[in-house]
Structure formats: C-alpha cells, structure tokens
Amino acid sequence: MVSYKVKQGAAITEEEKRELEEAKKRPVLFDEDSPGLDPKMEQAFIEARKKKPYVTKPLTVHVSLATIKKAEALGRDYMDILGRLLDQAVNEYMAEQRFGEKAGPLQNPFS
C-alpha cells in the first residue's frame, strides 16, 4: 500500500484526476492483513465513534516569536505538527503527575 499526504490547497494534475476516477471503479480487495467488516462489526465501529467522536477545538496559545519561526520552517503543516507536539506534551505531563516518573521521549511529530 502506498499513501500520500496532500497539502491543503494543492492542485492535482489531470492525470491524477483520471487515476482517481479509475480507482473509484475498482472493487475493494480484502485480505488477511486488511479483512472486510461484517455488518455487526461495522455497526460496532459506527456506535463507538458516535459515543466518542474525535473533536478538535480551536485554541489560542501565546508562543515566542523564535518558536513560531522554527515551527514555520517545518513547512505548511506546521500548525498540525505543533498540535501533535502539544498533545504529546500534555499526555507526558499527565503521566508524570499520575505515576511520578518521567515518560519516554516525545514521539516524532512528523509521522
């Protein structure tokens, strides 16, 4: 499997549009690594997502100009990267508070 990350506002070529249209016509192929869901399993996933939806909330955070410049150098998705870093930092802090020990190093925010 190959996956790509598309930048917001990026234009796709006519060839890419054609490839997408062709892909829509192909059947989904399931295998042992990617099995299909039976209706009961599919409904369980839908219900779980309804009970605990993934929601983000806008937040204003004051950050030094030096940090903003470094973050902007990461590319157009720097705000997403900062969001993931903040999520990880809060999780690490909470684990430290709960268990009284330092968590491992932060994970790579680029993955």
Secondary structure, 3 states (H helix, E strand, C coil): CCCCCCCCCCCCCHHHHHHHHHHHHCCCCCCCCCCCCCHHHHHHHHHHHHHCCCCCCCCCCCCCHHHHHHHHCCCCCHHHHHHHHHHHHHHHHHHHHHHCCCCCCCCCCCC
